[in-house]
Amino acid sequence: MKPHVARPDPSSPGSGLDAVARASVEAVIASFESRQDVLLPILHGIQDALGFVPPASLPLVASALNLSRAEVHGVVSFYHHFRSEAPGRHVLRLCRAEACQAMG
């Protein structure tokens, strides 16, 4: 008889994250619990902790802030600063805005 292995419920928020990443995401969310309008700071905190915002973390953030996953995904996909995948070893950023061109 095979022993029963507990598997995470795929419908539960954050089920696609490993334990370390999930703990990092939950720690960032917990640090902003007493504040309002904290979606952007939470997303910045997750990216600072993990290097990117894993798609599996979006349900955790949405649940904590009483938002839909679509609302959180919309913010992550709208701002070019947020990454949905781990970055490469080297990251090159080009700024073609007028202010950057004026600065050389």
ChimeraX commands (.cxc) that place a marker at each C-alpha (Angstrom):
marker #1 position 0.00,0.00,0.00 radius 0.5
marker #1 position 1.39,3.43,-0.97 radius 0.5
marker #1 position 1.64,6.06,1.76 radius 0.5
marker #1 position -0.65,9.04,1.25 radius 0.5
marker #1 position 1.29,12.11,0.11 radius 0.5
marker #1 position -0.41,15.41,0.84 radius 0.5
marker #1 position -0.50,17.57,-2.26 radius 0.5
marker #1 position -1.25,21.27,-2.24 radius 0.5
marker #1 position -4.73,22.21,-3.34 radius 0.5
marker #1 position -4.29,23.80,-6.79 radius 0.5
marker #1 position -7.21,26.12,-6.10 radius 0.5
marker #1 position -5.62,27.58,-2.95 radius 0.5
marker #1 position -3.80,30.92,-3.34 radius 0.5
marker #1 position -0.06,30.59,-3.89 radius 0.5
marker #1 position -0.11,26.83,-4.45 radius 0.5
marker #1 position 2.44,27.14,-7.27 radius 0.5
marker #1 position 5.14,28.63,-5.03 radius 0.5
marker #1 position 7.80,26.71,-3.15 radius 0.5
marker #1 position 7.93,27.14,0.64 radius 0.5
marker #1 position 10.70,29.77,0.62 radius 0.5
marker #1 position 9.05,31.92,-2.04 radius 0.5
marker #1 position 5.66,31.62,-0.33 radius 0.5
marker #1 position 7.19,32.68,3.01 radius 0.5
marker #1 position 8.82,35.69,1.31 radius 0.5
marker #1 position 5.55,36.74,-0.31 radius 0.5
marker #1 position 3.61,36.33,2.94 radius 0.5
marker #1 position 6.26,38.33,4.87 radius 0.5
marker #1 position 6.02,41.21,2.41 radius 0.5
marker #1 position 2.21,41.19,2.58 radius 0.5
marker #1 position 2.26,41.06,6.39 radius 0.5
marker #1 position 4.57,44.08,6.57 radius 0.5
marker #1 position 1.91,46.23,4.87 radius 0.5
marker #1 position -1.22,44.87,6.59 radius 0.5
marker #1 position -2.05,47.99,8.57 radius 0.5
marker #1 position -1.84,50.33,5.57 radius 0.5
marker #1 position -4.27,51.16,2.78 radius 0.5
marker #1 position -3.51,51.33,-0.95 radius 0.5
marker #1 position -0.54,49.03,-0.63 radius 0.5
marker #1 position -0.68,46.99,-3.83 radius 0.5
marker #1 position 2.30,48.70,-5.49 radius 0.5
marker #1 position 4.52,48.60,-2.36 radius 0.5
marker #1 position 3.69,44.91,-1.90 radius 0.5
marker #1 position 4.55,44.13,-5.52 radius 0.5
marker #1 position 7.80,46.09,-5.21 radius 0.5
marker #1 position 8.60,44.21,-1.99 radius 0.5
marker #1 position 8.00,40.83,-3.63 radius 0.5
marker #1 position 10.19,41.75,-6.57 radius 0.5
marker #1 position 12.91,43.01,-4.21 radius 0.5
marker #1 position 12.78,39.75,-2.23 radius 0.5
marker #1 position 12.55,37.29,-5.14 radius 0.5
marker #1 position 13.88,39.24,-8.10 radius 0.5
marker #1 position 10.51,39.03,-9.88 radius 0.5
marker #1 position 6.78,38.73,-9.15 radius 0.5
marker #1 position 5.86,35.06,-9.64 radius 0.5
marker #1 position 2.44,34.56,-11.23 radius 0.5
marker #1 position 1.66,32.06,-8.46 radius 0.5
marker #1 position 2.01,34.87,-5.89 radius 0.5
marker #1 position -0.79,36.95,-7.42 radius 0.5
marker #1 position -3.62,34.97,-5.76 radius 0.5
marker #1 position -1.96,35.47,-2.35 radius 0.5
marker #1 position -1.75,39.22,-2.88 radius 0.5
marker #1 position -5.29,39.40,-4.25 radius 0.5
marker #1 position -6.67,37.44,-1.31 radius 0.5
marker #1 position -4.83,39.57,1.25 radius 0.5
marker #1 position -6.07,42.83,-0.27 radius 0.5
marker #1 position -9.57,41.62,-1.17 radius 0.5
marker #1 position -8.94,42.18,-4.87 radius 0.5
marker #1 position -9.49,39.92,-7.84 radius 0.5
marker #1 position -6.53,38.13,-9.41 radius 0.5
marker #1 position -7.29,40.02,-12.62 radius 0.5
marker #1 position -6.87,43.38,-10.86 radius 0.5
marker #1 position -3.48,42.37,-9.45 radius 0.5
marker #1 position -2.37,40.86,-12.77 radius 0.5
marker #1 position -3.48,44.05,-14.53 radius 0.5
marker #1 position -1.18,46.14,-12.33 radius 0.5
marker #1 position 1.77,43.75,-12.78 radius 0.5
marker #1 position 1.34,43.66,-16.55 radius 0.5
marker #1 position 0.73,47.43,-16.85 radius 0.5
marker #1 position 3.97,48.60,-15.21 radius 0.5
marker #1 position 7.06,47.66,-17.21 radius 0.5
marker #1 position 9.16,47.61,-14.03 radius 0.5
marker #1 position 7.60,44.37,-12.78 radius 0.5
marker #1 position 8.94,41.06,-14.09 radius 0.5
marker #1 position 6.89,37.85,-14.23 radius 0.5
marker #1 position 9.95,35.67,-14.74 radius 0.5
marker #1 position 13.36,35.55,-13.08 radius 0.5
marker #1 position 15.74,38.03,-14.74 radius 0.5
marker #1 position 18.92,37.04,-16.51 radius 0.5
marker #1 position 22.35,37.53,-15.03 radius 0.5
marker #1 position 22.68,40.94,-16.71 radius 0.5
marker #1 position 19.83,43.40,-17.20 radius 0.5
marker #1 position 20.14,46.20,-19.71 radius 0.5
marker #1 position 17.72,49.12,-19.57 radius 0.5
marker #1 position 17.44,51.77,-22.23 radius 0.5
marker #1 position 15.64,55.02,-21.63 radius 0.5
marker #1 position 14.57,56.91,-24.74 radius 0.5
marker #1 position 12.51,59.54,-22.92 radius 0.5
marker #1 position 13.33,63.20,-23.47 radius 0.5
marker #1 position 14.56,63.62,-19.90 radius 0.5
marker #1 position 17.04,60.75,-20.32 radius 0.5
marker #1 position 18.24,62.08,-23.66 radius 0.5
marker #1 position 18.80,65.54,-22.14 radius 0.5
marker #1 position 20.94,63.96,-19.41 radius 0.5
marker #1 position 23.04,62.16,-22.05 radius 0.5
marker link #1:1,2 radius 0.2
marker link #1:2,3 radius 0.2
marker link #1:3,4 radius 0.2
marker link #1:4,5 radius 0.2
marker link #1:5,6 radius 0.2
marker link #1:6,7 radius 0.2
marker link #1:7,8 radius 0.2
marker link #1:8,9 radius 0.2
marker link #1:9,10 radius 0.2
marker link #1:10,11 radius 0.2
marker link #1:11,12 radius 0.2
marker link #1:12,13 radius 0.2
marker link #1:13,14 radius 0.2
marker link #1:14,15 radius 0.2
marker link #1:15,16 radius 0.2
marker link #1:16,17 radius 0.2
marker link #1:17,18 radius 0.2
marker link #1:18,19 radius 0.2
marker link #1:19,20 radius 0.2
marker link #1:20,21 radius 0.2
marker link #1:21,22 radius 0.2
marker link #1:22,23 radius 0.2
marker link #1:23,24 radius 0.2
marker link #1:24,25 radius 0.2
marker link #1:25,26 radius 0.2
marker link #1:26,27 radius 0.2
marker link #1:27,28 radius 0.2
marker link #1:28,29 radius 0.2
marker link #1:29,30 radius 0.2
marker link #1:30,31 radius 0.2
marker link #1:31,32 radius 0.2
marker link #1:32,33 radius 0.2
marker link #1:33,34 radius 0.2
marker link #1:34,35 radius 0.2
marker link #1:35,36 radius 0.2
marker link #1:36,37 radius 0.2
marker link #1:37,38 radius 0.2
marker link #1:38,39 radius 0.2
marker link #1:39,40 radius 0.2
marker link #1:40,41 radius 0.2
marker link #1:41,42 radius 0.2
marker link #1:42,43 radius 0.2
marker link #1:43,44 radius 0.2
marker link #1:44,45 radius 0.2
marker link #1:45,46 radius 0.2
marker link #1:46,47 radius 0.2
marker link #1:47,48 radius 0.2
marker link #1:48,49 radius 0.2
marker link #1:49,50 radius 0.2
marker link #1:50,51 radius 0.2
marker link #1:51,52 radius 0.2
marker link #1:52,53 radius 0.2
marker link #1:53,54 radius 0.2
marker link #1:54,55 radius 0.2
marker link #1:55,56 radius 0.2
marker link #1:56,57 radius 0.2
marker link #1:57,58 radius 0.2
marker link #1:58,59 radius 0.2
marker link #1:59,60 radius 0.2
marker link #1:60,61 radius 0.2
marker link #1:61,62 radius 0.2
marker link #1:62,63 radius 0.2
marker link #1:63,64 radius 0.2
marker link #1:64,65 radius 0.2
marker link #1:65,66 radius 0.2
marker link #1:66,67 radius 0.2
marker link #1:67,68 radius 0.2
marker link #1:68,69 radius 0.2
marker link #1:69,70 radius 0.2
marker link #1:70,71 radius 0.2
marker link #1:71,72 radius 0.2
marker link #1:72,73 radius 0.2
marker link #1:73,74 radius 0.2
marker link #1:74,75 radius 0.2
marker link #1:75,76 radius 0.2
marker link #1:76,77 radius 0.2
marker link #1:77,78 radius 0.2
marker link #1:78,79 radius 0.2
marker link #1:79,80 radius 0.2
marker link #1:80,81 radius 0.2
marker link #1:81,82 radius 0.2
marker link #1:82,83 radius 0.2
marker link #1:83,84 radius 0.2
marker link #1:84,85 radius 0.2
marker link #1:85,86 radius 0.2
marker link #1:86,87 radius 0.2
marker link #1:87,88 radius 0.2
marker link #1:88,89 radius 0.2
marker link #1:89,90 radius 0.2
marker link #1:90,91 radius 0.2
marker link #1:91,92 radius 0.2
marker link #1:92,93 radius 0.2
marker link #1:93,94 radius 0.2
marker link #1:94,95 radius 0.2
marker link #1:95,96 radius 0.2
marker link #1:96,97 radius 0.2
marker link #1:97,98 radius 0.2
marker link #1:98,99 radius 0.2
marker link #1:99,100 radius 0.2
marker link #1:100,101 radius 0.2
marker link #1:101,102 radius 0.2
marker link #1:102,103 radius 0.2
marker link #1:103,104 radius 0.2
view
